[in-house]
């Protein structure tokens, strides 16, 4: 499950990157046609349609202002906030309402099937990709004048407070119990930050072009230098993540803390085992071997119904409430 969630997060983030890139190409092309049609000129009075180099046209005041406005509108509230304000309805409330209508209007839906209709979907790690997308849009604003920067990041901070509160409620009150036993999803989320943070290196290279004491390039040469800066950052970022960060981790214990753990001692605390999670084993115990009590089938949320029978490998029994 951890590997599946990590793969989903990576593919979802890459898909979002392509989507953002396509949106920005479309926005640039639209803004270019509009400004040329309106007769916009550069600072030196040259009509915009006579500027042939992409980098020169991109740096004009009109294009910078238009693209900054579009980036800000695209990010906040369109991406940072509105989807997450809507999310509780399709993710929590709508499935619950539909399930209630089905269970109430169909008497034949009973037992476990009714519970499944009223239960929420399992937890997934797509939220990592949502936050990575927000980070991409936040970093892109650095390409443009600084007037929108503080507003965009203030909106991002407020939106992420809402996301945290919603996810906190969802984990505590809505989703079934879940276990992610490895660090894979978190590690790959940190790895996906490398190309995103690398955009800052590209922006720094672009913004320092033709500044006093710095390089002065035009056209493809400037684009190539920005790509080199981005690539260099990604490489250094990944090397640090792979070789440096692990050195700050905890050393593994010299002695296995679970060396004296037995199946019996663990099964007394953990209701889900190979025996209790196997429906065929539970049916065979009850109807073929006639065990008493039979091996209890583990169902999430129904642990209180389980009974211990050490003879058949079942040791868990819920304590009665005081």
Backbone torsions as a table, in degrees:
resi	resn	phi	psi	omega
1	UNK	NA	-39.8	179.9
2	UNK	-62.9	-43.0	178.7
3	UNK	-64.4	-39.7	178.6
4	UNK	-62.3	-44.7	-179.4
5	UNK	-66.5	-38.4	177.8
6	UNK	-63.9	-43.1	178.1
7	UNK	-63.1	-43.1	178.7
8	UNK	-60.9	-43.9	-179.4
9	UNK	-63.1	-43.1	-179.5
10	UNK	-64.7	-49.0	-177.7
11	UNK	-65.3	-38.0	179.1
12	UNK	-65.4	-41.8	178.7
13	UNK	-64.3	-43.6	178.9
14	UNK	-62.8	-42.2	178.0
15	UNK	-61.1	-40.3	178.3
16	UNK	-65.4	-37.6	178.2
17	UNK	-61.2	-45.1	178.4
18	UNK	-63.7	-39.5	180.0
19	UNK	-64.1	-44.6	178.5
20	UNK	-63.6	-42.6	179.2
21	UNK	-60.6	-44.0	178.8
22	UNK	-64.3	-41.4	178.9
23	UNK	-62.3	-41.1	-177.8
24	UNK	-72.9	-33.6	174.8
25	UNK	-63.9	-43.6	177.9
26	UNK	-63.8	-42.0	179.3
27	UNK	-62.9	-43.5	179.5
28	UNK	-62.1	-46.5	-178.5
29	UNK	-62.8	-40.2	179.3
30	UNK	-65.3	-47.3	179.9
31	UNK	-61.7	-38.0	179.7
32	UNK	-62.5	-46.4	-179.1
33	UNK	-66.1	-40.7	-179.5
34	UNK	-63.4	-45.8	-176.4
35	UNK	-70.3	-37.0	175.7
36	UNK	-65.7	-38.3	178.6
37	UNK	-67.4	-32.3	179.5
38	UNK	-85.6	-0.5	176.8
39	UNK	76.0	31.8	178.3
40	UNK	-63.2	147.3	178.8
41	UNK	-124.9	161.6	176.2
42	UNK	-79.3	178.2	178.8
43	UNK	-58.7	-31.3	-178.4
44	UNK	-91.2	8.0	176.3
45	UNK	86.5	7.2	179.9
46	UNK	-81.5	128.5	177.5
47	UNK	-57.7	140.9	-175.3
48	UNK	-60.2	-33.3	-177.9
49	UNK	-70.8	-13.5	177.9
50	UNK	-92.0	-6.3	176.8
51	UNK	-84.4	116.3	-172.7
52	UNK	-94.9	-30.7	-177.0
53	UNK	-76.8	135.8	179.6
54	UNK	-61.8	-46.1	-176.7
55	UNK	-64.4	-39.0	178.9
56	UNK	-65.9	-41.1	179.7
57	UNK	-69.6	-36.6	-179.4
58	UNK	-64.8	-31.0	-176.9
59	UNK	-86.5	-5.3	179.3
60	UNK	-66.1	151.5	-175.5
61	UNK	-59.2	-43.8	-177.8
62	UNK	-61.2	-45.7	-179.6
63	UNK	-67.3	-41.9	179.4
64	UNK	-60.9	-44.6	-179.0
65	UNK	-66.3	-45.4	-178.6
66	UNK	-63.5	-45.3	-179.6
67	UNK	-67.4	-35.7	177.3
68	UNK	-64.8	-43.4	178.5
69	UNK	-62.2	-43.4	-180.0
70	UNK	-66.9	-39.3	178.5
71	UNK	-64.1	-44.1	179.8
72	UNK	-62.9	-45.6	-180.0
73	UNK	-65.5	-37.4	179.0
74	UNK	-64.6	-37.8	-175.3
75	UNK	-82.6	-51.8	-175.0
76	UNK	-130.4	126.7	3.1
77	UNK	-94.1	4.7	-169.4
78	UNK	-60.0	-41.1	-177.7
79	UNK	-105.1	-40.6	-174.7
80	UNK	-71.0	-34.5	-167.8
81	UNK	-122.6	-51.5	-170.7
82	UNK	-57.1	-47.4	179.5
83	UNK	-59.0	-33.7	-177.0
84	UNK	-81.4	-23.5	171.8
85	UNK	-71.6	-33.2	179.9
86	UNK	-79.6	-29.9	-170.9
87	UNK	-52.2	-40.2	-179.1
88	UNK	-57.4	-28.7	-177.8
89	UNK	-72.6	-54.9	178.3
90	UNK	-74.5	-23.2	-175.0
91	UNK	-90.7	-28.9	-175.0
92	UNK	-123.5	-57.8	-170.2
93	UNK	-73.3	-47.1	-177.2
94	UNK	-60.9	-48.5	177.1
95	UNK	-59.4	-36.8	179.5
96	UNK	-66.6	-44.4	179.7
97	UNK	-64.0	-44.0	179.2
98	UNK	-63.0	-43.8	178.5
99	UNK	-61.9	-40.0	178.5
100	UNK	-63.4	-41.5	179.2
101	UNK	-64.4	-41.5	-178.8
102	UNK	-66.9	-47.4	-178.6
103	UNK	-65.3	-38.3	-178.0
104	UNK	-71.1	-32.9	-174.9
105	UNK	-97.9	-3.9	179.9
106	UNK	-126.8	94.5	-178.6
107	UNK	-60.4	-23.8	-178.5
108	UNK	-72.8	-16.0	178.0
109	UNK	-83.3	105.7	-176.2
110	UNK	-139.1	171.3	173.9
111	UNK	61.1	-134.1	-174.8
112	UNK	-63.8	-36.4	179.2
113	UNK	-61.8	-41.1	177.8
114	UNK	-64.4	-40.7	178.6
115	UNK	-62.1	-39.7	-179.6
116	UNK	-66.7	-35.7	177.6
117	UNK	-65.9	-31.9	-176.9
118	UNK	-93.3	-8.3	-179.1
119	UNK	-85.3	158.9	178.4
120	UNK	-91.1	158.4	178.3
121	UNK	-63.8	156.7	-179.6
122	UNK	-66.3	157.6	177.6
123	UNK	-68.1	138.5	174.4
124	UNK	-132.9	164.6	-171.3
125	UNK	-98.6	23.3	177.9
126	UNK	-65.0	-17.9	179.7
127	UNK	-62.2	-32.9	175.3
128	UNK	-55.1	-46.1	-178.7
129	UNK	-66.3	-37.1	177.1
130	UNK	-59.3	-44.7	-178.3
131	UNK	-71.5	-34.0	175.6
132	UNK	-64.8	-38.8	176.5
133	UNK	-62.4	-43.4	177.2
134	UNK	-60.2	-39.1	178.8
135	UNK	-64.4	-39.2	178.2
136	UNK	-58.9	-49.0	-178.1
137	UNK	-66.7	-35.3	177.9
138	UNK	-64.6	-39.7	-178.7
139	UNK	-71.1	-35.2	-177.2
140	UNK	-63.2	-25.3	-178.5
141	UNK	-64.9	-20.1	-179.6
142	UNK	-67.9	-16.0	177.0
143	UNK	-70.5	-14.8	-169.6
144	UNK	-118.2	174.7	-179.5
145	UNK	-55.1	151.2	-171.0
146	UNK	-76.3	-1.6	-176.8
147	UNK	-63.0	-27.5	-177.9
148	UNK	-96.0	-9.6	-171.1
149	UNK	-63.7	-51.5	-175.7
150	UNK	-66.3	-36.1	179.4
151	UNK	-66.2	-40.8	-178.7
152	UNK	-65.7	-44.3	-177.8
153	UNK	-73.5	-30.0	174.0
154	UNK	-66.4	-42.0	175.8
155	UNK	-63.7	-38.8	177.4
156	UNK	-63.0	-43.1	-179.1
157	UNK	-62.7	-46.0	179.0
158	UNK	-63.9	-39.6	178.9
159	UNK	-64.6	-39.6	-179.1
160	UNK	-70.9	-26.6	173.1
161	UNK	-63.9	-44.0	177.8
162	UNK	-62.6	-44.0	179.9
163	UNK	-59.9	-43.2	179.9
164	UNK	-62.7	-45.2	-178.6
165	UNK	-63.9	-41.7	179.4
166	UNK	-64.9	-45.9	179.8
167	UNK	-65.8	-36.0	177.6
168	UNK	-61.7	-45.7	178.0
169	UNK	-64.2	-42.2	-177.0
170	UNK	-63.5	-42.0	-179.1
171	UNK	-69.0	-41.5	-175.8
172	UNK	-76.6	-37.2	-168.0
173	UNK	-113.9	-15.7	-168.7
174	UNK	-120.2	-55.1	-170.4
175	UNK	-73.8	155.2	172.0
176	UNK	-66.6	166.2	177.7
177	UNK	-60.5	142.7	-179.7
178	UNK	-141.5	153.7	179.1
179	UNK	-134.1	123.9	171.7
180	UNK	-115.1	107.4	-165.9
181	UNK	-90.2	-5.8	-177.8
182	UNK	-126.5	172.9	-178.0
183	UNK	-96.1	10.1	-170.8
184	UNK	-60.4	-49.5	-175.6
185	UNK	-62.6	-44.7	179.5
186	UNK	-62.8	-42.6	-178.7
187	UNK	-63.7	-44.9	-179.0
188	UNK	-69.6	-29.5	174.3
189	UNK	-64.3	-41.5	176.5
190	UNK	-65.4	-37.1	178.3
191	UNK	-65.7	-36.5	179.5
192	UNK	-68.7	-17.3	175.7
193	UNK	-70.7	-22.8	-176.7
194	UNK	-57.4	-54.7	178.8
195	UNK	-67.6	-25.6	-179.9
196	UNK	-73.0	-50.0	178.2
197	UNK	-66.4	-27.6	176.9
198	UNK	-60.2	-24.3	177.0
199	UNK	-61.8	-32.0	178.8
200	UNK	-63.1	-40.1	176.8
201	UNK	-63.0	-39.3	177.3
202	UNK	-65.0	-42.3	178.3
203	UNK	-63.0	-43.4	179.5
204	UNK	-59.4	-42.1	178.4
205	UNK	-64.3	-42.1	-178.8
206	UNK	-67.3	-44.2	-176.2
207	UNK	-71.5	-25.9	179.9
208	UNK	-87.4	-0.7	-179.9
209	UNK	-63.4	130.1	178.6
210	UNK	64.8	16.3	171.1
211	UNK	-79.2	157.6	-178.5
212	UNK	-54.8	128.1	178.8
213	UNK	80.7	2.0	-178.6
214	UNK	-112.4	178.5	179.7
215	UNK	-69.9	162.5	177.6
216	UNK	-141.5	98.0	-175.4
217	UNK	-121.1	161.8	178.6
218	UNK	-135.5	156.3	171.7
219	UNK	59.5	-137.7	-176.1
220	UNK	-59.2	-30.4	-179.7
221	UNK	-63.8	-41.6	178.9
222	UNK	-68.2	-41.8	178.2
223	UNK	-62.3	-42.0	178.8
224	UNK	-63.0	-40.3	179.4
225	UNK	-65.9	-38.8	176.6
226	UNK	-62.9	-40.1	178.2
227	UNK	-66.0	-38.0	177.7
228	UNK	-63.4	-43.3	179.1
229	UNK	-62.4	-41.7	178.7
230	UNK	-63.2	-46.1	-179.2
231	UNK	-63.5	-42.1	180.0
232	UNK	-62.1	-41.3	179.3
233	UNK	-64.9	-44.0	-178.9
234	UNK	-58.9	-43.5	-179.6
235	UNK	-63.5	-48.4	-179.3
236	UNK	-64.4	-42.2	179.8
237	UNK	-58.6	-46.7	-178.5
238	UNK	-68.5	-38.0	178.3
239	UNK	-62.7	-41.9	178.1
240	UNK	-64.5	-42.1	-178.3
241	UNK	-64.7	-36.9	-176.0
242	UNK	-83.1	-40.1	-170.6
243	UNK	-108.9	-28.8	-174.4
244	UNK	-93.7	-49.8	-176.1
245	UNK	-57.1	-42.7	179.8
246	UNK	-58.8	-23.0	-179.5
247	UNK	-69.5	-17.3	179.1
248	UNK	-95.1	2.7	179.7
249	UNK	-79.7	170.1	178.6
250	UNK	-74.4	141.8	175.0
251	UNK	-72.4	140.4	177.1
252	UNK	-63.1	145.5	-178.5
253	UNK	-63.0	143.7	178.9
254	UNK	-65.7	-30.0	-179.0
255	UNK	-121.6	130.7	-179.3
256	UNK	-61.1	116.9	-178.4
257	UNK	-65.0	-17.0	-178.9
258	UNK	-108.0	23.8	-175.4
259	UNK	-65.5	-29.3	-179.6
260	UNK	-95.0	4.0	-179.2
261	UNK	-72.4	133.3	176.2
262	UNK	-115.3	166.5	178.6
263	UNK	-59.7	-39.5	-177.6
264	UNK	-64.6	-46.4	-178.3
265	UNK	-65.8	-35.2	178.3
266	UNK	-72.6	-41.9	-177.8
267	UNK	-68.3	-19.6	175.6
268	UNK	-72.3	-24.8	-179.4
269	UNK	-100.1	-32.6	-174.7
270	UNK	-108.9	116.8	-175.4
271	UNK	-72.6	-26.4	-175.6
272	UNK	-91.0	110.7	177.2
273	UNK	-129.7	178.9	179.1
274	UNK	-60.6	-36.8	-177.7
275	UNK	-73.5	-46.5	-174.2
276	UNK	-78.4	-21.0	179.4
277	UNK	-91.0	-2.5	-178.2
278	UNK	-100.0	104.6	-176.1
279	UNK	-62.9	-34.3	179.2
280	UNK	-65.1	-41.5	178.7
281	UNK	-63.0	-39.7	-179.6
282	UNK	-68.1	-40.7	178.1
283	UNK	-66.0	-40.8	179.8
284	UNK	-65.1	-39.0	179.4
285	UNK	-63.0	-38.8	-175.3
286	UNK	-81.4	-45.5	-169.7
287	UNK	-101.0	-21.9	-178.5
288	UNK	-100.3	-49.2	-178.7
289	UNK	-91.4	-12.9	179.2
290	UNK	54.7	42.1	176.9
291	UNK	-66.3	148.8	178.5
292	UNK	-139.0	111.1	-4.6
293	UNK	-75.7	153.0	179.5
294	UNK	-72.2	164.6	177.0
295	UNK	-61.5	120.6	-177.6
296	UNK	-76.3	135.5	178.6
297	UNK	-82.4	130.7	-177.8
298	UNK	-78.6	124.8	173.5
299	UNK	-129.8	127.1	-178.2
300	UNK	-57.5	125.8	-179.5
301	UNK	91.9	-9.3	-179.2
302	UNK	-116.5	27.5	-177.9
303	UNK	-62.0	-26.0	-177.9
304	UNK	-66.5	-16.5	-179.5
305	UNK	-88.5	-6.5	-175.5
306	UNK	-79.3	141.3	179.9
307	UNK	-122.7	142.1	-178.1
308	UNK	-82.0	145.0	172.4
309	UNK	-152.3	88.0	-176.0
310	UNK	-55.0	-26.1	-178.0
311	UNK	-64.8	-25.7	-178.9
312	UNK	-111.6	16.0	176.7
313	UNK	83.2	17.2	179.7
314	UNK	-110.5	114.9	-174.8
315	UNK	-116.5	-9.8	-175.2
316	UNK	-86.4	134.4	172.2
317	UNK	-148.4	124.3	-176.9
318	UNK	-65.4	140.4	177.4
319	UNK	-74.3	139.5	178.3
320	UNK	-71.4	139.2	179.9
321	UNK	-65.1	139.7	-178.6
322	UNK	-70.1	NA	NA
